[in-house]
Every structure is written in C-alpha cells, then in structure tokens.
Amino acid sequence: MADVERHEDEGARAFDPHLARRLFTYLRPYRVRATVSVLLVILSSILEIAGPAIVAVAVDLYVKPVAGSHAFGTARAVGDWLSAHHVVTTPLSGINLASILYLTALLGGFAVLYTQMVLMNMMGQYIMYDLRKQIFGHLQRLDVRFFDRNPVGRLMTRVTTDVDALNEMFTAGFVAIFGDVFVLAGIVAVLFWMNWKMALVLFSITPFIVLVSMWFRRGARITYRQVRARIAAINAFLQEHISGMATVQLFNREAREAEKFDGLNARHRDANIDSIFYYAVFYPVIELIQSVGIALIVWYGGGQVVRGTLSVGALIAFFQYAQRFYEPISDLSEKYNILQAAMAASERIFKLLDTEVAIRDQGTLEVGDLESIEFRGVWFAYNAEEWVLRNVSFRVERGERVAIVGHTGAGKTTVTSLLLRFYEVQRGEILINGIDIRRYRMASLRRLFAIVQQDFFLFSGTVGDNISLGDPGVDAAAVHSAAGRVQADRFIRHLPDGYDSQVRERGAGFSVGEKQLLSYARALAFDPPVLILDEATSSIDTETERLIQEAIQLLMSGRTSIVIAHRLSTIRSADTILVFHHGEIRERGTHEELMATEGLYRRLYEIQYREAVTA
C-alpha cells in the first residue's frame, strides 16, 4: 500500500508548461467551440462589469444628481454623451431605462453563461471520448510483458479517474480561469477610471489576499496529494480483497483484514480533515479581508462624498465592484486545485501513452497455408540474462502433433507465447513456412492459431458471444457445433436461456470445468490451422476429462497441434514429444522411444503413474 501511495504522490507535481501544451493539443479538433467559449466568457465578463456601472449612472443622474454641471466617473461620461446628442430624459424615465438595462444585462449574462457552459461541457465529453479511445488503443498495442508489470487497477484508474480530472480542467478550468482574470482586469480598469485614489485604497489590501492565497494553494496542494494517495491505497486494497474474499473467509482473516482497512480508512479521513482545515481558514479570511476592504471604502469614500469630491453613485459602484473583485480571487484559488489535479492526471496518462510499444507490427506478408513451424536456436529471458529458453530448436510439420512436457518452470508455455509474438525472442528466430514470423502481419500470424490457455477467461455477455467473441464470421451454427464437439452443450442446454444466458464477471457461477469447456468451444469455433492446448485438462475432473479427451482426438485429426501438459496421459498419441528441462530440450521422440531410453520422460511418466495409482 505504501508503494501505491508513493506512486500517486510522485504524480502530483506543480504546473508544467510542457504538459499543458500537450494537453491543449486535444483541443485542436474543437478549436472553434473553444474560441466561441472564450468569446462568450469575455462577453459574460463585460455584462458582469456593466451592472454596477448602470447603477452608478442611475443614482448620479436621476436619484441624487450631483451638484455642478456633471457627475463623476461613469455617470459623467454618460451625461456628457446625452448632452452632446441633446437627449433629455426625466428622472423617472431615466430610472426605468436603467432598470431595463440592468435586467437585460442580467438576462444576457445568464444566456451567455448557459451557452458557454453547454459548449464547454460538450467539448469536455468529446475530449474524454478521444482520450479514452487513444489510451485503450495504446493498451491493446502494448506487449504482454507490460501487463505483467503493471496492476490492472492502476491502468483502469488511468482510463477512468485520471481522464475525469482532465475533463474538469477543460470544462471548468482554463476557460473559467481566463474569465476570472478578465473580470479582475476589467474591474481594476473601471475602478481606476472612476477614481484612481479610491481604487488605490481598495487595492491596498491586495498583498494580504495574495499571501493568504499562496498559503492556501501550498497547503491545499499537499493535502490533495495525501488524499489522492490514500484513496488510491483504499481502492487497491478493496480490489484485492473483494476479489480474494473466499480466501479471506477460508482462513478466518476477516478481523485482521478489517483492521488493515480501518487503518487505511483512518489515514484517508485524516487527510481529508487536513484539507478541510485549509478551506475552513481560507474562505473566512478572504471574507474578513473583503470586509476590511468595504470598511476602507466606507471610511475613505464616505469622506469623499461628504467633501463633494465623489458621487453617491460612484461610491455604490465601488461597493459592488469590491464585492465582485474578491469572488474571482477565491475562484482562482479553487481552480488552482483543479489545475493541480489535471497536471497530476496528465503526467500519469502521458507516461502511459509514452510507453514504447515493444513488439511492433511492421510485417507486410500474409501467412497463407501452413506448411511448417520451426524454432531455430531460440534464446529468451523475461529478465536480462535469466534465460528461460536456451538454444531451443525443433520443427513441426503440417498436420503433425507435437507435445511439450517438463517440470513447472521448464519453459513450456513460453514456447507458445513466443510463437504468438506475445514476447520477442532475444536470440535465434522462429519461422513459419521458412520465413521469420516478424515479417508477417500480426493479425495474419495469429489467425493461424487457437489456444486454450491455463488461465481461461470469460467476458461479460452471453454464452454464445463468449464462444464466438462477437466475430461475424462465426455464426450460431459454428458456435453450436463447437460446443457440441467438446461436450459443452451438455450443461449449456440446462442454462435458463441456453446460449443466450448471461455470463457474469469472469464467469462467476460456472464451475472450473464448465469454463474450460467453453474455452475449448471458443477455440474450435474459429477452426484454426494450428491448435495449441496449454495445460488444457489440468483443472477438469475425471469424467469431464474423459469426454474432452475424445473430442480432442477428433479435433487434432489432420490438424497441426501443439499440446503442453503435465498429465502425460494426454500426449501419448503425439507424433513427437519434446521434453524440456531448465529451458533446454533434453529429449525428443515418440512415447515408446522415450520410455525405452529410461531418461527424464520415463521418470516423469512413472511419477505420475504412481500418483494416479495411489489416488
């Protein structure tokens, strides 16, 4: 759990211009919407700034006209324009007109803000769609080694939670920040234009706001990192323990695991409480500073009004602008957290997207009819210099049955993984029809094979879809035929909806044997030139194994087959048996030939025979 926390903590960094530029490349397909949104934000900001100015004009020109030829500030400019154009209005009509203009500004601001939010949220959804599609497509191109080293839960977080964090930045982040900055700049400009001395008095408290905001951003950033790291630890713990609940209950570990979860939960609670402290201090302090600003306006502005150097309308406008001046500052501090979350998420997402595709599909040839498969001096290691296969060479002719046996860890399954290009060989080469498999298109190469693996996987969907994998080339007749040949239809017919019955997550509700039979049916439905059976009967009871052995023999007739098994009884009829030991082929031959040599194969066979008799 500590590793998870450290990993998440490392991802939460300060603003990175390079990451920001890369993020904004996802805006390019939607730059028209983004431009319109920015323009709408500017218009919304103008309408927001216009409200207090309208009030000032109404008060100074019609409610309490200022002694002298003209009013001050905005009202003076409006009065000059009215006089220049010989426009004469009564106080009542002027107030009515100002009220209509104020209401129009409010309604216009609402319409503009609504349109802008709809545009930005739609754009955010499209960007999330594009990004998730890109991430999943990249995951499909990565080699199996990558998934061996990266937990599934962490990869799911990249596609879900991290992308959601970016959506919040696109929809409520950068455009809103631009709008807040524009509003601040507009208010500052208007206040200095109305009365620069009064504006300096109001802005004299700005340094305190900046200091408090810096303190808040720093503290909020630290607590954000802690909260995220600890919720990641909780998610990892829950995923692991819910999946393994049967083991937890079997060994009576409920109380102990509950204590562990309680500790993780408490740490998450404490991290949230720490973050609450910063929010609880920041907003009241901003309110206090805002009140001080209002008090300064009352003190200085009231004196100006008394001395006749400031109009009442200007003073009211100052009050309203002062209140609106602090709102964007608070919003900017809040948007900083959104930006932090986006930077952390983008760093993790781009790290995934930048993961190099180790096995590239650069071949151009199509396989065609299978004639032969050959391993020629193949060396392979999952970790450097820790060789799993050592100088392995053998040849499989079309229609031949080849069995691979050996102790656990001898390298049997690695052979098929290399043949399917799940991994790449370090030395030597693998040939199909005398041509290196790297020269073939990946799809063409893998179309040759159907494999029943040790870890058989069932997807959500119907039983029929799990056999056909949704391939339109595998119709219902092929599905039913394949299921019948492996005796899977014996239990499928008893399901509530037969082949249309729903398969729950990872095949929950099916026995191990039933899932393996479905896996057999899936392999047979595609009618491949080459069949690979990897420990195919290791988890099936005796009766089911007998039925499936009959189906296997019919299936392998006239078909190239590679059988990997611990149970030597499944490969006695093989044309060639390869005996692996510590990554090398120690023996090869038929069952009778190998039994006659009194070597490794005979010892393996005798051990299993004695175990079978004892059982």
MIVOFI-521728 format. One record per residue (C-alpha): x, y, z. Coordinates in steps of 0.25 Angstrom, whole numbers, plus 5000, padded with zeros to 4 digits. Layout:
REM MIVOFI-521728
XYZ
...
END
This chain:
REM MIVOFI-521728
500050005000
501250095003
501650074988
500350114983
500350244992
501750274987
501450254973
500250344973
500950454981
502050454971
501050484960
500550614967
501450724962
501350874960
500950934947
501750884936
501650974923
502050854914
500950764920
499950884918
500450904903
500250754901
498850754907
498350864899
498650784886
497450714889
496650844887
497050854873
495950774867
494950864875
495650994874
494451064868
493651034880
494751074889
494951204882
493451234883
493451194898
494551294901
493851404894
492551374901
493351374914
493851514910
492451554907
491951504920
493051574928
492651704921
491251684925
491651654939
492451784940
491351864933
490351844945
491051934955
491352044945
489852044941
489452064956
490452174957
489952254945
488452234950
488852294964
489752404960
488852454948
487452424953
487352384968
488352484974
488852574964
490252634967
490352784969
491052844957
491052824942
491352674942
491452554951
492752474954
493352354947
492452264938
491252354941
491952474936
492352404923
490852364921
490452504924
491452564914
490952474903
489452504906
489752654906
490552644893
489352574886
488352664892
487652554899
486752594910
486052494920
485252514933
485752454946
484652344945
484852304931
486352304933
486252214945
485252124937
486252114925
487452084935
486551974941
486251914928
487751924924
488151854937
487151744935
487551724921
489051714926
488651604936
487751524926
488851544915
489951494925
489051374928
488851334914
490351354910
490851274922
489851164919
490251154905
491751154909
491551044919
490850954909
491950974899
493050944909
492350824915
492050764901
493550794897
494050724910
493250604907
493750594893
495150614898
494950504909
494450414898
495650434889
496650424901
496050294906
496050234892
497450274890
497850214903
497150084901
497650064887
499050084892
498849984903
498449884892
499749904885
500649884897
501249754899
500949654910
502149684918
501649824921
500349764927
501249664935
501849784942
500649884943
499449854952
498149854945
497549944956
498550054953
498350044938
496850054940
497050184948
497750244936
496550224927
495450264937
495850354949
497050424942
496250454930
495150514938
496150604945
496550654931
495050674927
494850764940
496050854935
495550864921
494050894925
494250974938
495751004938
496551084927
495351164921
494851194935
496251244939
496251334927
494851384931
495351414945
496551484940
495751574930
494751614941
495951654950
496551734940
495251794936
494951834950
496351894952
496251974940
494852024943
495152064957
496452134953
495652214942
494552254952
495452294964
496952254964
497152294978
495952214983
496452094975
497852104982
497152104995
496351984992
497551904986
498451934998
497951805004
498251724991
499651684997
498951615008
498051544999
499251494991
499951445003
498751365008
498451304994
499951264993
499851195007
498451125003
499051074990
500251014996
499450955007
498350904998
499350844989
500050765000
498750715005
498150684991
499350594989
499150525002
497650504999
497950444986
499050354990
498150295001
496950274993
497850204983
498250114994
496850084999
496450054984
497649954983
497249894996
495849874992
496049824979
497049714984
496249674996
494849674989
495449584978
496049494988
494949494998
494749344998
496249325003
496049435014
494849355019
495449225017
496649255026
495749345036
496549465033
495249555033
495649625046
497149645043
496749705029
495749795035
496749855044
497649875032
496549945025
496150025037
497650085037
497550115022
496150185024
496650265036
497850315029
496950355017
495950425027
497150495034
497650545021
496250605017
496150675031
497550735028
496950785015
495750835022
496650925031
497151005019
495851025013
495251065027
496351165029
496451225014
494951265011
494751335025
496051405024
495651455010
494351495015
495051575026
495951645016
494751675008
494051735020
495351815023
495351865008
493851905010
494151975023
495352055015
494352095004
493352145015
494452225022
495152285010
493952285000
492952335011
493952455013
494052484999
492552484997
492452585009
493452675003
492752664990
493952604982
493252474980
491752444976
490852344983
490652264970
492152244969
492252204984
491152104982
491852054969
493152034977
492451954988
491851864977
493151854970
493951824982
493051704985
493151654971
494651674972
494851574983
494051464976
495051434964
496151434974
495451324982
495151254969
496551254964
497051194977
496051084975
496351064960
497751044965
497350914971
496650874958
497950904951
498750824960
497950704959
497950714944
499450734944
499650604952
498650524944
499250574931
500650534935
500150394938
499350384926
500550434917
501450344924
500550224920
500450274905
501950294904
502150154908
502850094896
502149984888
503249874889
502649784879
502349864866
501449804855
502349844844
502249714835
501549724822
501449574818
500149494819
500349344824
499549274814
499449114816
500349064827
501448974823
502348974835
502749034849
504149044853
504949094865
506449114861
507449144872
506449224881
506849284894
505849364903
505949434916
504849504923
505949574931
507249604926
508249484925
507249404933
506949304921
505649234921
505949164908
507349134904
507749094889
506349034886
506248974872
505148884867
504148874855
502748844854
502148794840
500748824835
499748724842
500848674852
500448664867
501548714876
501548704891
502348784900
502548734915
503448764926
503448814941
502848944944
503749064940
504348984929
503949084918
502749004912
501749124912
502849224908
502949144895
501549174891
501649314896
502849344886
502149274875
500949364876
501849484878
501349524892
502849534894
504049554885
505249464885
506649514889
507449414880
507049324869
505849324860
504449264859
504049224845
502749194839
502849134825
504349164825
504049314828
504349394841
503049424848
503349564849
503249584834
501749544835
500649644839
500249614853
498749594850
499149494839
500049414848
499149404860
497949364851
498749234849
498549194864
497449164874
497949144888
497349084901
498149144912
498449114926
497749234931
496449234922
495649364922
494149384920
493649524917
492249584921
491249554911
490449434906
491049294906
490949294890
491749424890
492749374899
492949254889
492949344876
493549464883
492549544874
493249514861
492249524850
493049404843
492649314854
491149284852
490149224862
490349084855
491849084857
491649124872
490649014874
491548914866
492848954874
492048944887
491548804884
492848744880
493548784893
492248734901
492048874906
490548874901
490248774912
490248884922
489849004913
488548934910
488148934924
488449084926
487249174927
487449234913
488349134907
489349204898
488749344901
488949324916
489749444922
491149414927
491549494940
492849554943
494049464940
493049344938
492449344952
491449234954
492149144945
493049024950
494549024946
494248904937
493048974930
493849104928
494949014922
493948944913
493549084908
494949124905
495048994897
493849024889
494349164887
495649114881
494949014872
493849114867
494949184859
495449054852
496949094852
498049024845
498849014858
498248974871
499049004884
498648934897
499348994909
499148914921
497748894915
497248784924
497948814937
496648864944
495648764940
495048654947
495248504942
493848494936
493948624928
495448594924
495048464918
493948534910
494848644906
496048554902
495048484892
494748624886
496248664886
496648534878
495548564867
495948714867
497448684865
497248584854
497848644841
498148774849
499548834853
499548824869
500448874880
500048814893
500648864906
500248774918
500748724932
499848604930
500648514921
499348424918
498848544909
500048534899
500348384898
499848394884
500748504879
501648494867
502748564874
502948584889
503948694894
504448684908
504848824913
505748834926
506348974930
505949034917
506648934908
506148814900
506748694907
505948584900
505148574888
504348454881
503148374882
502548324895
503048184892
504448234889
504548324901
504048214910
505148124905
506248224908
506048224923
506248374923
505548494928
504248464921
504148324927
504348374941
503248484939
502348374934
502648274945
502448384956
501048424950
500748274948
501048244963
500248374967
499048324959
499048184965
499148244979
498048334977
END
